[in-house]
Amino acid sequence: MWIELFQRCGSLRIMDEAPFRTALGFFESLRRQILEILQSRERWKPLTMRLEDEDFFIKTAEKLLEQYNQEYLRINDLLGFDSYGGLQYVNRPNNGDYNDWLATLRVLLLQCDKAIEGLNSKIFPLTGEQSLTLKRLEEDLQKTLSEMPEIFEKNLREAIKECENGCFLGSALISARIICYILTKIPGNLEEKIKCLRKKGLIKEKGEVPAQYIMKADKKARDYLSHDLKALPNSVETVELLGICGRLLKLLRKYKETNCNFSAENLKEENEGNQK
């Protein structure tokens, strides 16, 4: 366990988790406050927003920005981030009006996500079992991917690489994109997709991919892509999402084989289009 921790730190000494956990608590709290003020604005319609509401929003945003800018360099040092790939200084808006501060808070939210992801990768690295699961997933999907457009393999390998590097949110976003893309290849809404797959015998209630699994995959993918800003995956959730990708890729290949309108030639043309 300690060897794994030290390897993730890139050092020959045992990692002291305390500063990482302290920093994680700070950024989780900051992120929570940003979300709260962003969500509170939904109660303030542009035509009915009072001056005191706008003033409160801007003063709160100023405070959150100041807290972030006081800490971001220390976190870069802690994580070994350079000035290019690490957390960035966030400028105060020039005009300082409501809309400018709204945009600034959204930038802060992205920086917090990057910090939390980096800190989690130090505190909660992949276990040996999870690394083995990823290796088995790659091996298991070799045949399936060889019969699919190259773009699937590129995305999946990138998602696995991000996961192995501790970039769990990045990996989850790529996996979610793959899942959503696969589901768009089956016509209809979610209920119609399930009905179509069931009719073709590709999903069974007691099979490897039951209907509930499709619904779960769809929800998880949408949560990470847009529906839930609070969704920050850990290593367990990220590996699970990669496993869902694997099952759905197999499902898509079988669907292709049973659907004359979903020919290999169509996939080839689509792949060539994606590479341009």
CYANA upper distance limits for C-alpha pairs under 8 A (distance plus 0.5 A):
  1 MET  CA      5 LEU  CA      6.92
  2 TRP  CA      6 PHE  CA      6.65
  2 TRP  CA     14 ILE  CA      7.00
  2 TRP  CA     15 MET  CA      8.44
  3 ILE  CA      7 GLN  CA      6.59
  3 ILE  CA     14 ILE  CA      8.15
  4 GLU  CA      8 ARG  CA      6.81
  4 GLU  CA    125 PRO  CA      8.05
  4 GLU  CA    127 THR  CA      8.38
  5 LEU  CA      9 CYS  CA      7.05
  5 LEU  CA     14 ILE  CA      7.71
  5 LEU  CA     15 MET  CA      7.01
  5 LEU  CA    122 LYS  CA      7.62
  5 LEU  CA    123 ILE  CA      8.11
  5 LEU  CA    125 PRO  CA      7.48
  6 PHE  CA     10 GLY  CA      6.79
  6 PHE  CA     11 SER  CA      6.24
  6 PHE  CA     12 LEU  CA      6.86
  6 PHE  CA     13 ARG  CA      6.72
  6 PHE  CA     14 ILE  CA      5.92
  6 PHE  CA     15 MET  CA      6.21
  7 GLN  CA     11 SER  CA      6.86
  7 GLN  CA     12 LEU  CA      8.08
  8 ARG  CA    121 SER  CA      8.29
  8 ARG  CA    122 LYS  CA      6.76
  8 ARG  CA    125 PRO  CA      7.51
  9 CYS  CA     15 MET  CA      7.54
  9 CYS  CA    122 LYS  CA      7.18
 16 ASP  CA     20 PHE  CA      8.41
 17 GLU  CA     21 ARG  CA      6.61
 17 GLU  CA    123 ILE  CA      7.04
 18 ALA  CA     22 THR  CA      6.63
 19 PRO  CA     23 ALA  CA      6.59
 20 PHE  CA     24 LEU  CA      6.52
 20 PHE  CA     78 LEU  CA      8.15
 20 PHE  CA    119 LEU  CA      6.55
 20 PHE  CA    122 LYS  CA      7.98
 20 PHE  CA    123 ILE  CA      7.50
 21 ARG  CA     25 GLY  CA      6.64
 21 ARG  CA    119 LEU  CA      8.18
 21 ARG  CA    123 ILE  CA      7.93
 22 THR  CA     26 PHE  CA      6.88
 23 ALA  CA     27 PHE  CA      6.82
 23 ALA  CA     75 ILE  CA      7.79
 23 ALA  CA    119 LEU  CA      8.13
 24 LEU  CA     28 GLU  CA      6.50
 24 LEU  CA    115 ALA  CA      8.28
 24 LEU  CA    116 ILE  CA      6.50
 24 LEU  CA    119 LEU  CA      6.63
 24 LEU  CA    120 ASN  CA      8.05
 25 GLY  CA     29 SER  CA      6.58
 26 PHE  CA     30 LEU  CA      6.63
 27 PHE  CA     31 ARG  CA      6.40
 27 PHE  CA    112 CYS  CA      6.42
 27 PHE  CA    115 ALA  CA      7.56
 27 PHE  CA    116 ILE  CA      6.97
 28 GLU  CA     32 ARG  CA      6.62
 28 GLU  CA    112 CYS  CA      8.10
 28 GLU  CA    116 ILE  CA      7.48
 29 SER  CA     33 GLN  CA      6.77
 30 LEU  CA     34 ILE  CA      6.76
 30 LEU  CA     64 LEU  CA      7.53
 30 LEU  CA     68 TYR  CA      8.35
 30 LEU  CA    112 CYS  CA      8.03
 31 ARG  CA     35 LEU  CA      6.74
 31 ARG  CA    109 LEU  CA      6.64
 31 ARG  CA    112 CYS  CA      6.55
 31 ARG  CA    113 ASP  CA      8.28
 32 ARG  CA     36 GLU  CA      6.69
 33 GLN  CA     37 ILE  CA      6.81
 33 GLN  CA     64 LEU  CA      8.45
 34 ILE  CA     38 LEU  CA      6.63
 34 ILE  CA     61 ALA  CA      8.35
 34 ILE  CA     64 LEU  CA      7.91
 34 ILE  CA    105 LEU  CA      7.15
 34 ILE  CA    108 LEU  CA      8.47
 34 ILE  CA    109 LEU  CA      7.32
 35 LEU  CA     39 GLN  CA      6.45
 35 LEU  CA    109 LEU  CA      8.43
 36 GLU  CA     40 SER  CA      6.52
 37 ILE  CA     41 ARG  CA      6.99
 37 ILE  CA     57 PHE  CA      7.52
 37 ILE  CA     60 THR  CA      8.29
 38 LEU  CA     42 GLU  CA      7.93
 38 LEU  CA    102 LEU  CA      8.17
 38 LEU  CA    105 LEU  CA      8.37
 39 GLN  CA     43 ARG  CA      8.40
 40 SER  CA     44 TRP  CA      7.88
 41 ARG  CA     45 LYS  CA      8.15
 41 ARG  CA     57 PHE  CA      8.49
 44 TRP  CA     48 THR  CA      7.05
 44 TRP  CA     49 MET  CA      5.53
 44 TRP  CA     50 ARG  CA      8.49
 44 TRP  CA     53 ASP  CA      8.18
 45 LYS  CA     49 MET  CA      6.11
 49 MET  CA     53 ASP  CA      6.86
 49 MET  CA     54 GLU  CA      7.47
 50 ARG  CA     54 GLU  CA      7.03
 51 LEU  CA     55 ASP  CA      6.60
 52 GLU  CA     56 PHE  CA      6.50
 53 ASP  CA     57 PHE  CA      6.70
 54 GLU  CA     58 ILE  CA      6.73
 54 GLU  CA     98 TYR  CA      7.12
 55 ASP  CA     59 LYS  CA      6.63
 56 PHE  CA     60 THR  CA      6.57
 57 PHE  CA     61 ALA  CA      6.64
 57 PHE  CA     98 TYR  CA      8.15
 58 ILE  CA     62 GLU  CA      6.61
 58 ILE  CA     96 GLY  CA      8.42
 58 ILE  CA     97 ASP  CA      8.18
 58 ILE  CA     98 TYR  CA      7.03
 58 ILE  CA    101 TRP  CA      7.04
 59 LYS  CA     63 LYS  CA      6.83
 60 THR  CA     64 LEU  CA      6.81
 61 ALA  CA     65 LEU  CA      6.61
 61 ALA  CA    101 TRP  CA      7.13
 61 ALA  CA    105 LEU  CA      7.25
 62 GLU  CA     66 GLU  CA      6.68
 62 GLU  CA     92 ARG  CA      8.49
 63 LYS  CA     67 GLN  CA      6.79
 64 LEU  CA     68 TYR  CA      6.79
 65 LEU  CA     69 ASN  CA      6.68
 65 LEU  CA     90 VAL  CA      7.91
 65 LEU  CA     92 ARG  CA      8.23
 65 LEU  CA    105 LEU  CA      8.25
 65 LEU  CA    108 LEU  CA      7.82
 66 GLU  CA     70 GLN  CA      6.71
 67 GLN  CA     71 GLU  CA      7.14
 68 TYR  CA     72 TYR  CA      6.49
 68 TYR  CA    108 LEU  CA      8.24
 69 ASN  CA     73 LEU  CA      8.30
 69 ASN  CA     89 TYR  CA      6.60
 69 ASN  CA     90 VAL  CA      7.34
 71 GLU  CA     75 ILE  CA      6.97
 72 TYR  CA     76 ASN  CA      6.80
 72 TYR  CA     87 LEU  CA      6.57
 72 TYR  CA     88 GLN  CA      7.68
 72 TYR  CA     89 TYR  CA      7.72
 73 LEU  CA     77 ASP  CA      6.83
 73 LEU  CA     87 LEU  CA      7.91
 74 ARG  CA     78 LEU  CA      6.65
 75 ILE  CA     79 LEU  CA      6.55
 75 ILE  CA     87 LEU  CA      8.36
 75 ILE  CA    115 ALA  CA      7.93
 76 ASN  CA     80 GLY  CA      6.22
 76 ASN  CA     81 PHE  CA      5.17
 76 ASN  CA     82 ASP  CA      7.30
 76 ASN  CA     83 SER  CA      8.38
 76 ASN  CA     86 GLY  CA      6.46
 76 ASN  CA     87 LEU  CA      6.89
 77 ASP  CA     81 PHE  CA      6.85
 79 LEU  CA    118 GLY  CA      7.41
 79 LEU  CA    119 LEU  CA      7.68
 81 PHE  CA     85 GLY  CA      6.78
 81 PHE  CA     86 GLY  CA      5.13
 81 PHE  CA     87 LEU  CA      8.08
 82 ASP  CA     86 GLY  CA      5.86
 83 SER  CA     87 LEU  CA      7.89
 83 SER  CA     88 GLN  CA      7.85
 87 LEU  CA    111 GLN  CA      6.60
 87 LEU  CA    114 LYS  CA      7.71
 87 LEU  CA    115 ALA  CA      7.55
 88 GLN  CA    111 GLN  CA      7.80
 90 VAL  CA    104 THR  CA      8.14
 90 VAL  CA    107 VAL  CA      8.16
 90 VAL  CA    108 LEU  CA      7.77
 92 ARG  CA     96 GLY  CA      7.98
 92 ARG  CA    104 THR  CA      8.17
 93 PRO  CA     97 ASP  CA      8.39
 93 PRO  CA    100 ASP  CA      6.38
 93 PRO  CA    101 TRP  CA      7.00
 93 PRO  CA    104 THR  CA      7.63
 95 ASN  CA    100 ASP  CA      7.56
 96 GLY  CA    100 ASP  CA      6.44
 96 GLY  CA    101 TRP  CA      6.82
 97 ASP  CA    101 TRP  CA      6.85
 98 TYR  CA    102 LEU  CA      6.67
 99 ASN  CA    103 ALA  CA      6.88
100 ASP  CA    104 THR  CA      6.80
101 TRP  CA    105 LEU  CA      6.66
102 LEU  CA    106 ARG  CA      7.07
103 ALA  CA    107 VAL  CA      6.99
104 THR  CA    108 LEU  CA      6.76
105 LEU  CA    109 LEU  CA      6.66
106 ARG  CA    110 LEU  CA      7.05
107 VAL  CA    111 GLN  CA      6.95
108 LEU  CA    112 CYS  CA      6.65
109 LEU  CA    113 ASP  CA      6.78
110 LEU  CA    114 LYS  CA      6.88
111 GLN  CA    115 ALA  CA      6.78
112 CYS  CA    116 ILE  CA      6.57
113 ASP  CA    117 GLU  CA      6.55
113 ASP  CA    232 LEU  CA      8.38
114 LYS  CA    118 GLY  CA      6.70
115 ALA  CA    119 LEU  CA      6.63
116 ILE  CA    120 ASN  CA      6.48
117 GLU  CA    121 SER  CA      6.73
117 GLU  CA    166 GLY  CA      7.97
117 GLU  CA    167 CYS  CA      6.55
117 GLU  CA    168 PHE  CA      7.04
117 GLU  CA    169 LEU  CA      7.13
118 GLY  CA    122 LYS  CA      7.25
118 GLY  CA    166 GLY  CA      7.64
118 GLY  CA    167 CYS  CA      7.29
119 LEU  CA    123 ILE  CA      6.88
120 ASN  CA    124 PHE  CA      5.92
120 ASN  CA    125 PRO  CA      7.90
120 ASN  CA    166 GLY  CA      8.05
120 ASN  CA    234 ASN  CA      8.03
121 SER  CA    125 PRO  CA      5.59
121 SER  CA    165 ASN  CA      8.09
121 SER  CA    166 GLY  CA      4.90
121 SER  CA    167 CYS  CA      7.23
121 SER  CA    168 PHE  CA      8.22
122 LYS  CA    166 GLY  CA      8.16
124 PHE  CA    234 ASN  CA      8.37
124 PHE  CA    235 SER  CA      7.73
125 PRO  CA    166 GLY  CA      6.81
125 PRO  CA    235 SER  CA      7.68
126 LEU  CA    130 GLN  CA      6.35
126 LEU  CA    131 SER  CA      6.82
126 LEU  CA    164 GLU  CA      7.52
126 LEU  CA    166 GLY  CA      7.81
126 LEU  CA    235 SER  CA      6.70
127 THR  CA    131 SER  CA      6.81
128 GLY  CA    132 LEU  CA      6.71
129 GLU  CA    133 THR  CA      6.70
130 GLN  CA    134 LEU  CA      6.88
130 GLN  CA    236 VAL  CA      8.36
130 GLN  CA    239 VAL  CA      7.58
131 SER  CA    135 LYS  CA      6.87
131 SER  CA    164 GLU  CA      7.85
132 LEU  CA    136 ARG  CA      6.66
133 THR  CA    137 LEU  CA      6.61
133 THR  CA    239 VAL  CA      8.40
134 LEU  CA    138 GLU  CA      6.85
134 LEU  CA    160 ILE  CA      7.51
134 LEU  CA    239 VAL  CA      7.80
135 LYS  CA    139 GLU  CA      6.85
136 ARG  CA    140 ASP  CA      6.40
137 LEU  CA    141 LEU  CA      6.64
137 LEU  CA    243 GLY  CA      7.65
137 LEU  CA    246 GLY  CA      7.57
138 GLU  CA    142 GLN  CA      6.83
141 LEU  CA    145 LEU  CA      6.36
141 LEU  CA    246 GLY  CA      7.30
141 LEU  CA    250 LYS  CA      8.44
142 GLN  CA    146 SER  CA      6.61
143 LYS  CA    147 GLU  CA      7.24
144 THR  CA    148 MET  CA      7.15
144 THR  CA    249 LEU  CA      7.81
144 THR  CA    250 LYS  CA      6.76
144 THR  CA    253 ARG  CA      7.52
145 LEU  CA    149 PRO  CA      7.94
145 LEU  CA    150 GLU  CA      7.99
145 LEU  CA    152 PHE  CA      7.59
145 LEU  CA    153 GLU  CA      6.51
145 LEU  CA    249 LEU  CA      8.45
146 SER  CA    150 GLU  CA      8.32
147 GLU  CA    253 ARG  CA      8.25
148 MET  CA    152 PHE  CA      7.44
148 MET  CA    253 ARG  CA      7.81
148 MET  CA    267 LEU  CA      7.94
149 PRO  CA    153 GLU  CA      8.07
149 PRO  CA    267 LEU  CA      6.74
149 PRO  CA    268 LYS  CA      6.76
149 PRO  CA    270 GLU  CA      8.41
149 PRO  CA    271 ASN  CA      5.88
150 GLU  CA    154 LYS  CA      6.84
150 GLU  CA    271 ASN  CA      7.24
151 ILE  CA    155 ASN  CA      6.72
151 ILE  CA    271 ASN  CA      6.85
151 ILE  CA    274 ASN  CA      7.76
151 ILE  CA    275 GLN  CA      8.28
152 PHE  CA    156 LEU  CA      6.61
152 PHE  CA    178 ILE  CA      7.94
153 GLU  CA    157 ARG  CA      6.45
154 LYS  CA    158 GLU  CA      6.66
155 ASN  CA    159 ALA  CA      6.67
155 ASN  CA    174 ILE  CA      7.23
155 ASN  CA    175 SER  CA      8.34
155 ASN  CA    178 ILE  CA      7.85
156 LEU  CA    160 ILE  CA      6.72
156 LEU  CA    174 ILE  CA      8.08
156 LEU  CA    175 SER  CA      7.51
156 LEU  CA    178 ILE  CA      8.24
156 LEU  CA    242 LEU  CA      8.45
157 ARG  CA    161 LYS  CA      6.55
158 GLU  CA    162 GLU  CA      6.64
158 GLU  CA    171 SER  CA      7.99
158 GLU  CA    174 ILE  CA      8.22
159 ALA  CA    163 CYS  CA      6.76
159 ALA  CA    170 GLY  CA      7.80
159 ALA  CA    171 SER  CA      4.84
159 ALA  CA    172 ALA  CA      7.66
159 ALA  CA    174 ILE  CA      6.12
159 ALA  CA    175 SER  CA      6.69
159 ALA  CA    242 LEU  CA      8.12
160 ILE  CA    164 GLU  CA      6.67
160 ILE  CA    171 SER  CA      7.17
160 ILE  CA    242 LEU  CA      7.95
161 LYS  CA    165 ASN  CA      6.74
161 LYS  CA    171 SER  CA      8.22
162 GLU  CA    166 GLY  CA      6.88
162 GLU  CA    167 CYS  CA      5.51
162 GLU  CA    168 PHE  CA      7.15
162 GLU  CA    170 GLY  CA      6.78
162 GLU  CA    171 SER  CA      5.55
163 CYS  CA    167 CYS  CA      5.90
163 CYS  CA    168 PHE  CA      5.74
163 CYS  CA    170 GLY  CA      8.24
163 CYS  CA    171 SER  CA      5.88
163 CYS  CA    235 SER  CA      7.96
163 CYS  CA    238 THR  CA      7.48
163 CYS  CA    239 VAL  CA      8.01
166 GLY  CA    235 SER  CA      8.16
167 CYS  CA    171 SER  CA      6.75
168 PHE  CA    172 ALA  CA      6.52
168 PHE  CA    233 PRO  CA      6.59
168 PHE  CA    234 ASN  CA      6.74
168 PHE  CA    235 SER  CA      6.82
168 PHE  CA    238 THR  CA      6.42
169 LEU  CA    173 LEU  CA      6.60
169 LEU  CA    232 LEU  CA      6.81
169 LEU  CA    233 PRO  CA      6.44
169 LEU  CA    234 ASN  CA      8.50
169 LEU  CA    238 THR  CA      8.23
170 GLY  CA    174 ILE  CA      6.92
171 SER  CA    175 SER  CA      6.66
171 SER  CA    238 THR  CA      7.30
172 ALA  CA    176 ALA  CA      6.42
172 ALA  CA    224 TYR  CA      7.46
172 ALA  CA    233 PRO  CA      7.62
172 ALA  CA    238 THR  CA      6.10
172 ALA  CA    241 LEU  CA      7.16
172 ALA  CA    242 LEU  CA      8.22
173 LEU  CA    177 ARG  CA      6.64
173 LEU  CA    221 ALA  CA      8.35
173 LEU  CA    224 TYR  CA      6.68
173 LEU  CA    225 LEU  CA      6.71
174 ILE  CA    178 ILE  CA      6.84
175 SER  CA    179 ILE  CA      6.74
175 SER  CA    221 ALA  CA      8.08
175 SER  CA    241 LEU  CA      6.92
175 SER  CA    242 LEU  CA      6.58
175 SER  CA    245 CYS  CA      6.87
176 ALA  CA    180 CYS  CA      6.64
176 ALA  CA    220 LYS  CA      7.86
176 ALA  CA    221 ALA  CA      4.69
176 ALA  CA    222 ARG  CA      7.62
176 ALA  CA    224 TYR  CA      7.21
176 ALA  CA    225 LEU  CA      7.13
176 ALA  CA    241 LEU  CA      8.07
177 ARG  CA    181 TYR  CA      6.56
177 ARG  CA    221 ALA  CA      7.58
177 ARG  CA    225 LEU  CA      7.99
178 ILE  CA    182 ILE  CA      6.64
178 ILE  CA    245 CYS  CA      7.31
179 ILE  CA    183 LEU  CA      6.78
179 ILE  CA    217 ALA  CA      7.60
179 ILE  CA    218 ASP  CA      7.73
179 ILE  CA    221 ALA  CA      6.96
179 ILE  CA    244 ILE  CA      8.36
179 ILE  CA    245 CYS  CA      6.45
179 ILE  CA    248 LEU  CA      7.61
180 CYS  CA    184 THR  CA      6.80
180 CYS  CA    218 ASP  CA      7.44
180 CYS  CA    221 ALA  CA      7.06
180 CYS  CA    222 ARG  CA      8.27
181 TYR  CA    185 LYS  CA      7.30
182 ILE  CA    186 ILE  CA      7.92
182 ILE  CA    248 LEU  CA      7.63
182 ILE  CA    249 LEU  CA      7.77
182 ILE  CA    252 LEU  CA      7.25
183 LEU  CA    193 LYS  CA      8.48
183 LEU  CA    218 ASP  CA      8.39
185 LYS  CA    252 LEU  CA      8.49
186 ILE  CA    193 LYS  CA      6.42
187 PRO  CA    192 GLU  CA      7.91
187 PRO  CA    193 LYS  CA      6.65
188 GLY  CA    192 GLU  CA      5.61
188 GLY  CA    193 LYS  CA      6.14
189 ASN  CA    193 LYS  CA      6.57
190 LEU  CA    194 ILE  CA      6.79
190 LEU  CA    215 MET  CA      8.01
191 GLU  CA    195 LYS  CA      6.74
192 GLU  CA    196 CYS  CA      6.55
193 LYS  CA    197 LEU  CA      6.70
194 ILE  CA    198 ARG  CA      6.49
194 ILE  CA    203 ILE  CA      8.32
194 ILE  CA    211 ALA  CA      6.73
194 ILE  CA    214 ILE  CA      7.96
195 LYS  CA    199 LYS  CA      6.57
196 CYS  CA    200 LYS  CA      6.89
197 LEU  CA    201 GLY  CA      6.78
197 LEU  CA    202 LEU  CA      5.70
197 LEU  CA    203 ILE  CA      6.37
197 LEU  CA    255 TYR  CA      8.17
198 ARG  CA    202 LEU  CA      6.24
198 ARG  CA    203 ILE  CA      5.57
198 ARG  CA    204 LYS  CA      7.09
200 LYS  CA    258 THR  CA      7.95
202 LEU  CA    209 VAL  CA      8.39
202 LEU  CA    251 LEU  CA      7.63
202 LEU  CA    254 LYS  CA      7.93
202 LEU  CA    255 TYR  CA      7.89
203 ILE  CA    207 GLY  CA      6.99
203 ILE  CA    208 GLU  CA      8.10
203 ILE  CA    209 VAL  CA      5.96
203 ILE  CA    210 PRO  CA      5.74
203 ILE  CA    211 ALA  CA      6.90
204 LYS  CA    208 GLU  CA      8.09
204 LYS  CA    209 VAL  CA      7.19
204 LYS  CA    210 PRO  CA      5.53
204 LYS  CA    211 ALA  CA      7.51
205 GLU  CA    209 VAL  CA      8.17
205 GLU  CA    210 PRO  CA      5.12
205 GLU  CA    211 ALA  CA      7.03
206 LYS  CA    210 PRO  CA      6.93
209 VAL  CA    213 TYR  CA      6.39
209 VAL  CA    214 ILE  CA      7.81
209 VAL  CA    247 ARG  CA      7.97
210 PRO  CA    214 ILE  CA      7.52
211 ALA  CA    215 MET  CA      7.11
212 GLN  CA    216 LYS  CA      6.59
213 TYR  CA    217 ALA  CA      6.57
214 ILE  CA    218 ASP  CA      6.69
215 MET  CA    219 LYS  CA      6.71
216 LYS  CA    220 LYS  CA      6.60
217 ALA  CA    221 ALA  CA      6.61
217 ALA  CA    241 LEU  CA      8.48
217 ALA  CA    244 ILE  CA      7.15
218 ASP  CA    222 ARG  CA      6.73
219 LYS  CA    223 ASP  CA      6.55
220 LYS  CA    224 TYR  CA      6.93
220 LYS  CA    241 LEU  CA      8.43
221 ALA  CA    225 LEU  CA      6.71
222 ARG  CA    226 SER  CA      6.40
222 ARG  CA    227 HIS  CA      6.28
222 ARG  CA    228 ASP  CA      8.44
223 ASP  CA    227 HIS  CA      5.05
223 ASP  CA    228 ASP  CA      5.31
223 ASP  CA    229 LEU  CA      8.20
223 ASP  CA    231 ALA  CA      7.21
224 TYR  CA    228 ASP  CA      6.91
224 TYR  CA    229 LEU  CA      7.95
224 TYR  CA    231 ALA  CA      6.57
224 TYR  CA    232 LEU  CA      8.25
233 PRO  CA    237 GLU  CA      6.02
233 PRO  CA    238 THR  CA      6.46
234 ASN  CA    238 THR  CA      6.63
235 SER  CA    239 VAL  CA      6.63
236 VAL  CA    240 GLU  CA      6.66
237 GLU  CA    241 LEU  CA      6.66
238 THR  CA    242 LEU  CA      6.88
239 VAL  CA    243 GLY  CA      6.81
240 GLU  CA    244 ILE  CA      6.86
241 LEU  CA    245 CYS  CA      6.85
242 LEU  CA    246 GLY  CA      6.88
243 GLY  CA    247 ARG  CA      6.95
244 ILE  CA    248 LEU  CA      6.68
245 CYS  CA    249 LEU  CA      6.56
246 GLY  CA    250 LYS  CA      6.97
247 ARG  CA    251 LEU  CA      6.73
248 LEU  CA    252 LEU  CA      6.51
249 LEU  CA    253 ARG  CA      6.78
250 LYS  CA    254 LYS  CA      6.85
251 LEU  CA    255 TYR  CA      6.58
252 LEU  CA    256 LYS  CA      6.57
253 ARG  CA    257 GLU  CA      6.90
254 LYS  CA    258 THR  CA      6.97
255 TYR  CA    259 ASN  CA      6.57
256 LYS  CA    260 CYS  CA      7.97
256 LYS  CA    262 PHE  CA      5.74
256 LYS  CA    263 SER  CA      6.99
256 LYS  CA    264 ALA  CA      8.25
257 GLU  CA    262 PHE  CA      8.31
257 GLU  CA    263 SER  CA      8.30
259 ASN  CA    263 SER  CA      7.89
262 PHE  CA    266 ASN  CA      6.99
262 PHE  CA    267 LEU  CA      8.03
263 SER  CA    267 LEU  CA      7.08
264 ALA  CA    268 LYS  CA      6.60
265 GLU  CA    269 GLU  CA      6.72
266 ASN  CA    270 GLU  CA      6.68
267 LEU  CA    271 ASN  CA      6.53
268 LYS  CA    272 GLU  CA      6.75
269 GLU  CA    273 GLY  CA      6.74
270 GLU  CA    274 ASN  CA      6.79
271 ASN  CA    275 GLN  CA      6.90
272 GLU  CA    276 LYS  CA      7.11
